[in-house]
Amino acid sequence: MKTINSNSRIGLVAGMLFSVFFSPIGFAADAPASSTFTAAQFDRGAALYQQRCSLCHGLELDSAAAPELVGATFRKSWSRLGASVGELFNLIVTSMPPSQPGSLSDPEGLDVLAFILGSNNVLQGSEELKTDYAYLSAIPFSRGDEVLDSAATFIEGVYGIEPSGTGPSFDELLAAADNSQDWLYHNQNYQGTRYSELVEIDTSNANNLQQICAYQLNTNATMQNGPIVYRGTMYVTNATHTAAINAATCQKIWSYDWEPKDRMVWGNNRGVAIRDGYVVRGTADGYLLALDSANGNLLWARQIADPWLGETFTMPPMIYEDMILIGPAGSENAISGWVGAFSIHDGEELWKFLTVPEAAAGGGETWGNPENIPLGGGAVWTPLSMDLELGELYAAVTNPAPDLPAYLRPGENLYTNNIIALDVHTGELNWHKALVPNDDHDWDLTQVSPVLKAGINNVSRDFVATVGKDGILRGLDKQTHEILYETPVTTILNAEVPVTQEGVFACPGVYGGVLWSGPAYHPAEKLLITPSIDYCAQFTAATDVEYIPGQLYMGGAVRPDEEAQTGWLTAIDVESGEVKWRYHSPTPMVSGVTTTAGGLVISGELTGNLLLMDASSGDILHSVNTGAPVGGGIVTYEVEGRQYIATNSGNAMLTFRTGTETQRTGSIIVYALPEE
């Protein structure tokens, strides 16, 4: 048998779509990417290449007589969706050389592969390559010293870069908090309240909810998307797919599938932003693109993040005026994070704020660097929020890297695990607040909303809520930046015990606390309601840290407690931080939370249940099984006078136990009350 061990090539596509970040082995010190090939294997491969391959491909791997085996084009070709080092090995041992296909043995094919990898800047490791499909497919090519050229990557749409579609206007976006007919931003509005004034579905009739329709995405890709709704049209995404559907019937209006142009880093996508006919999103290979809301035609695309450094887009963008506001994920890859503003007309950079400037420079007053190791982190992968009166943009900056050995980067490690407040027009820093300084547990700050105003949102002072993977919800006075309270929303254990080479068991684990879905606000009850994950882990710092550009740089290992995975939905008094009620789920809670003037809290579970709860008590009024895990955004809106609720249903995150054996491709499911 000349092909590498694998169940099917479908495994490759799934492996590229499902984030390495959410695979337990991705956090191990002995992850495949750290052990590629040895010098001896490279030398054997060089000799074999000269004998069997150089006649066609040239002594320098760049002959015009056959495809080049070196350079940016070659590396990109074998890093796109559906291609990998594993597939390259299959090609070598089954098809090469053309005059004698299949004449190379598996060990010989691995030797030649080692030579090709080494010639393309992949660093050698301590072990020889082996015939394991998943192992080989996890090895990314290194791009070497090539620098991302965003001008060169610009793609203009076939039909031009101006949309023929319309709306919503900027004025409509500004007034989103007062418009419950639509759902115009990932968190409903710039302030991120996730609150709707709709009252047709309420505590008295929620148990009458029935399914109206469903839109099938026909993929097992992760469903973490937060739907956007404008005047009866809903926009949904996954890693590569974007669709506009009728929000009342689920009938597809148009769809667009992005063909990756470069290395795919992590395959999660949480949605679009819209304005004046532009439908904007990021991609896993670092592109920002705009589609026409009328027909889904590509208007433009521009690569603004570098997947070879480990940068990727998972967050939903925000549009303010003519600016697209977005930042890359990838702290675990030791990227140098940033938040940027880009023109809605063509994606050209307008400003960029660097979230870890000292780390990018190799160290500094708040980082130190006693052993002179590479430093990084500071990614942004969750929704932004704003104070519209101040023109102030808030971002949750995530963890430093290497993640676990904090003693190798002594100090606060600014601006990691900080809430940062930027001038939305210039990107200049107005203020910041460190919430998990010198993090050694990968405890990202993930949420910086809702943003509430005294006298408007039934609160006594200007306020912003923050919460993250450390499992603590904090209320901040937005004027004084004082922490008003700190309320645990999951199990906290050994949080102050440093991670060492001997290891420590701590809670939350690396998957614990609050991930991509944050708090919602109910103004009448004055409650913040947040989902969370109860999931502990053993943390161990490595003896030596190894940095390979674009690959995981944990600096140790994390072994999650696989047997103990549950979740919470916690309601907290916005003024005091006092817990008013809690719901304990048998599975981690990662789905969105939405509140309504009908007295409802709407959320979902990985068991597949859509939950409708009484906001005042937390009592479950109705539970609807969707048939697959609920792990993305849940929204409510109105079409022609009728209120609807829409939810994701499908694979949320492979790492989590779901409590259901149902295997079904991702869907958007829409519910409403029966028509009279």
N, C-alpha and C positions, 0 to 999 in steps of 0.2 A: 504494500500500500504506500503510494508515494505522497499522499497528502497528509498534512499535519493533523494531529488529534483535535477534532472538534465535532460537536454534534451537528452543526450546520453553520453555514455562513451567516444565517440570521443572527447568530450569537454575536458576530462582529458588529452589526448595525446596532443591536440592542446595547452592546457594551459601550458604543460611542455615544448613544443617546442618553443612557443612564449614567449620571454623573459619577466619576471616580470619587468625588467628594463624599458620596453617600454609600460607599462600599467599605466595609470594615477593613479589608486588607489594604485599602488605600492609606490607612493610617499606620500600618505596621512598619517597623524599622527595616524589615527585610522585604519590602515591596518589590515587585519585579523590576520596576524602572531603575532601581539602584544597582542592579547586577546585569549588565548587558552582554559583554564578551571580554575575553582575555586577550592579552598581547599575542600569545601563542596562536590563538584561534584566528586573530586578524592576519598574522603572518602566513598561516597555512592558506587562508582565503586569498591572500594576495598572490601566492604562487599558483593556486588553482585558477584564479581569474586570468592570469597571464596565459596559461595553457589553453583554457577552454572558452574564454569570453572576449579576450582583447581583440581578436580578429574583427569582430563586429562592432564592439562598443569602444574600442580604442584603449591604448595603454593608460590614458588619463580618465577613462570612463566617459569621455565626451565626444566620441567620434560621430560624424554626421551619417555614417552608414547604418546606424541603429539608434534607438532612443538613448538620450544621455542618461547616465546613472548617477549624476552628481549635479548639485546646484539647486537653486530655489524652486524652479519649475518641477524638477523631479521630486523634491521633498514634499511640496504641496500636493502633488499627484497621489502620493502614498500616505497622505494624512487626511484626505477628505472622507466624507461619509461613504461607507462601503469599500474603503481601501485601508490597508494597514500594513505593518511589518509582517504580520501573519500571512496576509494575502500575497505579499511580495515573496515570501518564502515558498508558498504554494506554487507560484508562477515559476520560480527558479527550478524546483525539483520536478515539476511536471512538464515544463515546456522548453527548457533550456538545456543545451544549446539547440537552436532550431534544427540543425542537421541530425542531432541525436537526442530528441526530447525524452526526458525521463532517465537519461544515462547517469545523472549525478545521484549518488546515494544521499540519504537524509543528512548524515554527518558532513558530507562534502557540501551540500547545499547550505548548511548552517555556517560552514567556514566562509563560503563566498558571501553569504549575507553579512557576516561579521566584517568582512573587508568593505562592503558597500556602506554599511552603517558608519564605520570608522572614517571612511572617506567623505562622509557627509556630516562630520562634526559631532556624531554621537559619541559620548565619552565612554571609554572602556570601564568595565567593572571588575568584580572579583571572581565571577563564575562564567563558564562558557554558555553560549546559547543552547537552548534545549527545545525539543519538538513539542511544545505545549502552545496551543493556539492562543488561549487567553493571555498567556505570559508574553508571547511575541507581540500580540496586538496592542498591549499596553505600552510598548516602547514608542515614544514619539521621536521623530527626527529633530535634531537641533538645527536652528537656523543660522548658527554662527554669529558673525558680526554684522549681518545684514540689518539695516534699519528700516522700520516701517515707513513707507512713503504714502501718506494718505491721499496726496494729489494723484499719484499714479494708479491708485486702486479705485478711483472714482468711476462709477458706471452711470451713464445717462440712460433713462428709459427710452424705449423705441418710439413712444408717442410723445416724448418731451417730458419736461420736469415740472410742468404746471398741472395741478389736478383739475378735472372737470367736475368732481363732486363738490359738495358744499357742506358747511357747518361741522361742528358747532363753532360759533364765533368766539373771539377772546372774551367778549362781554358775557357770553353764556358760560364759559368756563369759570369766570370770576364769580358768577352767581350760582354755581353748581350746588352749594350747600343749601340753597333755597329752592332748588329744582328737584323734586322727587319723581318727576316723570321719567327722567333719564338717570343714567349712572355714568358720569363723564370722565372720571378718573379712577385709577385702581382702588383708591380708598374713598371714593365717591366725590371728594372735593379736595381743594388744595390743603385744607386744614386737617384732612384725614380722619374725620369723625365716624365715617361708615354708618351714618344715621339717615333714615328716610322718614319723611313726614306722612307717608302713605298709611292709610288706616283701614282699607277694605278688608284685608286679612288681619284679624286681631285675636286676642286671647279667647274670645267666645266662639270663633269658628275655625280656628287653625286646624282642628282635627278633621275638617272636611276637605282639606287640600287634596288635589288629584293631579296626576301627571297629564300634561297637555301634549308634549312632544319631546323629541330628543334629536340631537345632531351628533352623528357618529364621526369621530375623527379617524377611525380605521387604523389605529396605531397603538402600540404598547408604550409609546413614549410617555414620559412623566406628564401628569395633569396637575400643574400648579398654577395654571392660568387664572387671571382675574378678568372676567368678561367686562367689556365696556358697552354701554347701550346709549344710542342717540336716535330719537324719533323713530323708534320701532326697529332699528337695525342694531344687531349685536355683533361685536368683533371678538373673535377668540383665536388663540394660538396654541401651538406646542413648539418643539424645538425648531422645526423647519416650516411648519404649516401655519398659514393665516387665512381666516375665513370671515366673511360677512354673512350673517344669516338673519332671516326674519325672526324677530324676538318673540313673536306671538305664535308662530307656526313651525319654527326651526328649519324652514325651507332655505336651502343654500341660495344666496344671491351671487356670490363669487368666491373663489378661493385662489390662493397663490402659494406655491411651494418654492422655497428658497433652495437653490442648488449651492451647497457650500463651495467656497472658492479657496479655502485654506484649511488648516488644521482645526478640527472640532475639539474644543476643550471639554466643556460640560454641557450636557444636553437638556438643561432646564430653561423654560421661558415662562415668564409670568404676565405677559400681556403687552398691549399697545397703548399709545397715547394718540389722541385725535384733535385736530383743529382745522377748520376751513378746507375740508376735503383731503387733508393729509392723514394717513394712517401710518404711524411711525413705530418701529420696533428695533430691537437689537438681535444679533445672531450669535451662535456659539463660536463662530470663527471670526468674531471681532468686527463685524460690519454693522453699521447703522443704516437703515433703509426706510424709504417712504413709499407707500402705495396710494393709489387713487381710490378714494372712498366710493366712487361711482361704479368702478368695474374691477378693482384689484390690480390694475396695471402697475408695473414698477415705474416709479417716477425717477428715483435715483437711489444709489447705494454707495457708501464710502466706508472703507475699512479704517476705523479710528482706534481700535484696540488691537494689541499684538498677541495673537494666540501662541506664538513661539516663546513668549515670556510667561505664558500661563494666563493671560488676560482673556476674559470672555464676558459676554453680556447675558445676564439672567433676569435682571430687574425690569419692571415696567418703567419706561421713561416718563418724564413730566414735560409738558409744553407750557411755557410761560412767554407771553408776547410771541416773538418770532424765534424763540430759543428752545431747542430740545435739550433737556437737562438729564444727564445720565452718567453712570460710572461703571467700571468693570469689576466683576467678581474675580477671585483668584488669590486671596491672601495666603492660602495654604501652599501656593506655588511661589511665594515670596515675590509677587509683583510689587512695584512701587505704585500704590493706588492713587486715584485721582477722582475728582468730580469735574465734569466739563459741561460747557454750553456750546451748542452747535446750531448752525443756521437751519431753519426749517425748510429753506428753499433749496439747499444743496449739500447740507451736512458739513459745511466748512466750520472749522473751529473758531469760536468767538472768545472764549476764555477757558482756563483750566486751573483748578486749585489742586496742588499736590498734597496728599494726605499724610505722607511719611517722608518729608524732605530730608530729615537727618539720616534716616535709614538709607535712602537712595544715595547719600553722600558717604556711606560707609560707617556712620555713627555720629554721635553728637552728645550734647549735654544731657538730653533726656533718654538717650539710648545706651551710651557707653559702647564698648566693643572690646573687651579685654583680650579676646583671642583672635581678633581681626577676621571675623567670619562674615559672609554675605548676610545682609539684613533686608527686610521688606515687610509687606503686608498692607494694611490700610485699605482693603477693597471696600466697595459699596455695592450691595446686591439686594437691597430692599427699598420700598417706596420712600421717596422724598416727601417733605411737607413744607408748608410756608405760612408765614404771617404776612397777609396781603397788605395790611396797613404799613408795615415797616419795610416791605420788599425784601424780607429776610428768608433765606432758603435753609432748611435744616436737613442734615444728612447723618445717618448712623454709620460711622467709620468702624470697620471691624478689626479683627485680631492682628497682632504682629507675627512675624516669622523670623527664625524658626519658632514654631508654635509652643513647644513644651519646655525647653531649657531657658527659662527666664533669666537665670544667672549669667547667661552669655550676652544679655542685652540689658544690664541694670539701668533702672530709671523708669519714668512713666511711659516711655515709648510713644511720644506724641506723633500723630494725633489718633493713634489706634484706640479703639473702644471709647471714643469720644463722641458726644454730640457736637457737631460743628454748625455754626450759624454764619452763612455767607451772604454778602450783598449779591442779590440775584442778578444785577446788571453788570457787575465787574468781577465777581468771584472772589473778592477780597474777604478775609476773615474778620467777622465782627466780634465773635466770642466763641469759646469752646468750653466744654466741661468733661473732664476725665471721669469715667464711671467704673471701669475695670482696668486700673493702671497695672503695667508690668504683668499682663495676663500670661499664665502658664498652663491654661486648660483649653485654649481655643474657644474662649467664651466671648464670641462676637457680641457687640451691641448691634441689635438688629432693627429696632423700631424707634422712631422719633415722632410719634403722633398718638393721639390727636393733639392739635394745637388749639387751645381754648382762650377766649377773651372774656375778661371780667365785664359783667353787665350784659353780655350777649349770650353766653353759653351756660348760664345758671351756675357760674363759679365766681368766687370772691376775688380772684387775682388772675393775671395773665399766666398761662400754665401750659406746659408741654409734658406729655407722658413719654417715658423711655423704658424699654425692656429688652432683654436679649437672652443669649444662651446661658448666662449665669443664673437665670430663673428668678430675677428680682425686678419687680416693677417699681420704678421711681417716679415720683412727681417732682417736677422742677418749677420754681418760680422763674418765669421767663425774663423778668426784669432784673432780679437780683442774682439769678443763676443758682440760688440756694436749693439744695435737695430738701424737699418738704417731708418726705417719708420714703422708706424702702420696705416693700412688702413682698415676701417670698410667694411665688405662685407655683412652686414645685418643691420636691425634696431637696434640701441643702445639707450636705455632709462633707466634712473635711475641706471646706472651701478655702480656708486659710492655710492649709498644709501645703508647703511647696512641693512641686513635682520634682522628684530626684531620680537618680539612676536605679535606686532600689525600688521605686514605684510607690504609688499611693492610690487607694480606692476612694473615689470622690463622686459627689452628686452636685449638680447635674453632670452627666457625661458629655462627650463631645457632640452628641446628638440631642442633648437635653435642653431644657428651658424653652425659649420662644424662638422659632425659626422665621419663616417668610410671611406668616400672617400675624398681625399685631392686634392691639386693643381696638374695640369699638366703644363709642360713648353713647349713653342714653341720658339726655338732658333732664327729662322729667324725674327720673330716679336718681340722677346725679351719680351714675355708675360708670366705671371703666370695666369692660368685660374682655378678658384676654384668654386665648387658648395657651396651653403649655404641654410640655413633654416631661414625663417622669422616667428617667433613663440614666443609670449610673454607669461608671466605667473605671477600669484600672489604667492609670496614666503612668508612663515610664519614660524618663529622659534617656536619650542615647548617650553612650560613652563618647562617640565621635559623631559630628553632624556632617552630612554630605550634601552639597548643593549642586543640582543639575538644572540648568535654565529650563523653565517651563514645566518642571515636574514637582511633585509634592515635596515639601521641605518642612516636615513636621519636627524633625530633631528628636525623634523618639517613637513610641508606640502607644496606641490606645486600644484597649480590648474591652468593648462594651459588654455589659451584663445582659446577655441575650435573653435570659429568662424573665427579666423584670422590665417590661415596657408597658406603661400606662400613660394616661393623660389627664389633664384637668381643664375645666373652664371655670375661671374665678372672677367673681364680681366684686369690685372694690369701690368703696366710697371715694369719690374724686377729691374731696377736701381733706379727709383724715387718713386715707390709706387703709382704713379698716375693712377687713373681708366681710362682705354681707352674705354671700352664699357661694358654694362651690359645687361643681358637678364632677364626679370622678368617672372617667371613661376607661373601659378595659384596654384601650389602645391609645397610642400617642395622639394628641390633638394638634393638627397642623393646618386645618382648614380656616378659611376666613370666618369672621364674625360680623354680622349685620344686625343693627337694632332699628326698631320702627316706632312711630307714634302710636301704632296699634298695640303697644305694650309687649312687643316680641323681642326676643333674642334668637337669632337664627344662626346655626352653625352645623358642623358635620363631623363624622367620625370615620376612622379607617375601617370600621366594621361595615361601612356602606350606608349608615343611617344619616339622613338629614333630620336635624333636631329643631323643633320649634318650642321655645321655652318662654315661661312667664318672666319678664324682666324683673319684676318686684321680688320674686321668690326663688327663681331658678327651677321651678317645677316644669317637668316635661309635659307639654300639652299634646304633642304629636311627634311621632317618629316614623319616618318614611324610608324604607330600605331602597336604595338606588341601584343595588346590584353589584356595586364595586366601591372601593374606598373613596371617601370624600376628602380631598386634600388640597383643594384650590379655593379660589374666590367664590363667595356666594353673594349674589346681588338681588335687589328687588327694584322694580320699575313699573311703569304704567304704559299701556298701549290702548288707545281708543277707550279710555276710561276704565280699563280692567287692570288690576294689579297682578303681577307675575313675580315668581321667585325662580331664579336660575342657579344651578350648581354644577360644578365639575363632578365627574364620577369616573374613576379609572385608576391606573397606577399613580400613586402619589410619591412614593419613595421606597425603593426596594429593600432598604435596610430595615424598615419597620415591619413588625408583625401586625397583620391586619385583622386577625380574628375571623377571616372569611377565606374560603378556598376558591371563591369566584375569580375566574380569569376572563376578563372582558376588555376589549379595546376601549380607549377613552371616549367619553361622551359629555356633552352639555345637555342637561335635562331641565325642562321648564315645567313649573307647576303653577296652578291657580285654583281658585274656588270654582265649583260647578256653576255654569251659567244658569241664570234663573229661567 
